[in-house]
C-alpha cells in the first residue's frame, strides 16, 4: 500500500530499558512508563489520541485476552477507539497507519510488549508452526534458524566468521544506545545448534515500546522533524518450510518494492536500515533481499541481537529508524519487521525526513 491519501508520520518513540527478567513487574507496570514517556514527547494527553492499537501474544502471557489487562495502562474509560493484533507491534503500526490514511483519526498510539522470561520462548514459538506436520516435532526457534544458517553456508553466502562479525558489530553499536543493550551481552561462545553459536542468537528478555503517529499539519505541530511514512507493505512466505528457499526472502523483496524502497526516482537514497534479524544469519538474507550496499548503515541501534523483546522488537525497528530521522542522523531510512520461523512474514516501511 503506497498511495497515501494523507501524509502520516511517526512523531514520537519510547522504549523500556530492556531486562533479562521483570518478575516484579506486571505487563501494565512495565508498559506504563513507556506510555507516559511517548505522550510527554509529543505533548499529548491520552484523551488527545484518536486511535490506539497494540501488539502482543497470549501465548507468552499464558492466558487468553491478556492484552485487555494492558489497556489499564492506556486508560480505556471514557471509551476509546482501540484494536489489537496478535503479533509484533509493527503490524499494529500498519493498522494504525491505514486508519490515519483513511481520515478516521488524526493521531494514533501504537504499543507492544513481551515478557519472554517466565517460560521457554524457544518452545512457545513452536506453536507458530504447521500444526499437523511440523509443530508435533517441536523444532524450536534456534534449531530452525540453524537450518537457515546451514543453507546459507552451504550456498556460499556466508560462513561462521562472517556471522561472528555481524554479532560483534551489532553489540558494539548497541553499547551507545542506553535502551537497546541487555546487561551481560553474550560472547560468540559455543555452538547452541550448529552452526549458530550463543552470539549468533538473540538474548531472551522483557520489554515494551510505543510510538505516536500523526497526520499532516498535526504531525508538524507535534514534532520538529517528523519521520514521514512514504510507504509500507507486508507479505508472507509459504507456511511449509520445505517449499521455501531459506537462503532468500522474496516476501521481503516484494514488500520493499511495494513500499517504494527501490524507487529510482527517490530524491534521496536509503542511508539507514533497521532490520529485525534476531539471528545473524537472517541479516545476511535480508541484506540480499533488500539490496543493501556498504553505504547503508545497518542496525545502528544494535538491532534484535542486542535486545529482542518478543512482540516489540519489530516495532522498535520502526521506532529506532524514526528516531534517527527526528534527530537528523538520517534522511531516508528503511525499517523491517518479521514474524514466524525463518523470516516467514515480513513488513517493510520507508521513512523520510523533511529536506534540510
Secondary structure in CASP SS format (residue, H / E / C, confidence):
PFRMAT SS
TARGET T0000
AUTHOR 0000-0000-0000
METHOD secondary structure of the structure
MODEL  1
X C 1.00
X C 1.00
X C 1.00
X C 1.00
X C 1.00
X C 1.00
X C 1.00
X E 1.00
X E 1.00
X E 1.00
X E 1.00
X E 1.00
X E 1.00
X E 1.00
X E 1.00
X C 1.00
X C 1.00
X C 1.00
X E 1.00
X C 1.00
X C 1.00
X C 1.00
X C 1.00
X C 1.00
X C 1.00
X C 1.00
X H 1.00
X H 1.00
X H 1.00
X H 1.00
X H 1.00
X H 1.00
X H 1.00
X H 1.00
X H 1.00
X H 1.00
X H 1.00
X H 1.00
X H 1.00
X H 1.00
X H 1.00
X H 1.00
X C 1.00
X C 1.00
X C 1.00
X H 1.00
X H 1.00
X H 1.00
X C 1.00
X C 1.00
X E 1.00
X E 1.00
X E 1.00
X E 1.00
X E 1.00
X C 1.00
X C 1.00
X H 1.00
X H 1.00
X H 1.00
X H 1.00
X C 1.00
X C 1.00
X C 1.00
X C 1.00
X C 1.00
X H 1.00
X H 1.00
X H 1.00
X H 1.00
X H 1.00
X H 1.00
X H 1.00
X H 1.00
X C 1.00
X C 1.00
X C 1.00
X C 1.00
X C 1.00
X C 1.00
X C 1.00
X E 1.00
X E 1.00
X E 1.00
X E 1.00
X C 1.00
X C 1.00
X C 1.00
X H 1.00
X H 1.00
X H 1.00
X H 1.00
X H 1.00
X H 1.00
X H 1.00
X H 1.00
X H 1.00
X H 1.00
X H 1.00
X H 1.00
X H 1.00
X C 1.00
X C 1.00
X C 1.00
X C 1.00
X C 1.00
X E 1.00
X E 1.00
X E 1.00
X E 1.00
X E 1.00
X E 1.00
X E 1.00
X E 1.00
X E 1.00
X C 1.00
X C 1.00
X C 1.00
X C 1.00
X C 1.00
X H 1.00
X H 1.00
X H 1.00
X H 1.00
X H 1.00
X H 1.00
X H 1.00
X H 1.00
X C 1.00
X C 1.00
X C 1.00
X C 1.00
X C 1.00
X C 1.00
X H 1.00
X H 1.00
X H 1.00
X C 1.00
X C 1.00
X C 1.00
X H 1.00
X H 1.00
X H 1.00
X H 1.00
X H 1.00
X H 1.00
X H 1.00
X H 1.00
X H 1.00
X H 1.00
X H 1.00
X H 1.00
X H 1.00
X H 1.00
X C 1.00
X C 1.00
X C 1.00
X C 1.00
X C 1.00
X H 1.00
X H 1.00
X H 1.00
X H 1.00
X H 1.00
X H 1.00
X H 1.00
X H 1.00
X H 1.00
X H 1.00
X H 1.00
X H 1.00
X H 1.00
X H 1.00
X H 1.00
X C 1.00
X C 1.00
X C 1.00
X C 1.00
X C 1.00
X C 1.00
X C 1.00
X C 1.00
X C 1.00
X C 1.00
X C 1.00
X C 1.00
X C 1.00
X C 1.00
X C 1.00
X C 1.00
X E 1.00
X E 1.00
X E 1.00
X C 1.00
X C 1.00
X E 1.00
X E 1.00
X H 1.00
X H 1.00
X H 1.00
X C 1.00
X C 1.00
X C 1.00
X C 1.00
X C 1.00
X E 1.00
X E 1.00
X E 1.00
X E 1.00
X E 1.00
X E 1.00
X E 1.00
X E 1.00
X E 1.00
X E 1.00
X H 1.00
X H 1.00
X H 1.00
X H 1.00
X H 1.00
X H 1.00
X H 1.00
X C 1.00
X C 1.00
X C 1.00
X C 1.00
X E 1.00
X E 1.00
X E 1.00
X E 1.00
X E 1.00
X E 1.00
X E 1.00
X E 1.00
X E 1.00
X E 1.00
X C 1.00
X C 1.00
X C 1.00
X C 1.00
X H 1.00
X H 1.00
X H 1.00
X C 1.00
X C 1.00
X C 1.00
X C 1.00
X C 1.00
X C 1.00
X H 1.00
X H 1.00
X H 1.00
X H 1.00
X H 1.00
X H 1.00
X H 1.00
X H 1.00
X H 1.00
X H 1.00
X C 1.00
X C 1.00
X C 1.00
X C 1.00
X C 1.00
X C 1.00
X C 1.00
X C 1.00
X C 1.00
X C 1.00
X C 1.00
X C 1.00
X E 1.00
X E 1.00
X E 1.00
X C 1.00
X C 1.00
X C 1.00
X C 1.00
X C 1.00
X H 1.00
X H 1.00
X H 1.00
X H 1.00
X H 1.00
X H 1.00
X H 1.00
X H 1.00
X H 1.00
X H 1.00
X H 1.00
X C 1.00
X C 1.00
X C 1.00
X C 1.00
X C 1.00
X C 1.00
X E 1.00
X E 1.00
X C 1.00
X C 1.00
X C 1.00
X C 1.00
X H 1.00
X H 1.00
X H 1.00
X C 1.00
X C 1.00
X C 1.00
X C 1.00
X C 1.00
X C 1.00
X C 1.00
X H 1.00
X H 1.00
X H 1.00
X H 1.00
X H 1.00
X H 1.00
X H 1.00
X H 1.00
X H 1.00
X H 1.00
X H 1.00
X H 1.00
X H 1.00
X H 1.00
X C 1.00
X C 1.00
X C 1.00
X C 1.00
X C 1.00
X E 1.00
X E 1.00
X E 1.00
X E 1.00
X E 1.00
X E 1.00
X E 1.00
X E 1.00
X C 1.00
X C 1.00
X C 1.00
X C 1.00
X C 1.00
X E 1.00
X E 1.00
X E 1.00
X E 1.00
X E 1.00
X E 1.00
X E 1.00
X E 1.00
X C 1.00
X C 1.00
X C 1.00
X C 1.00
END
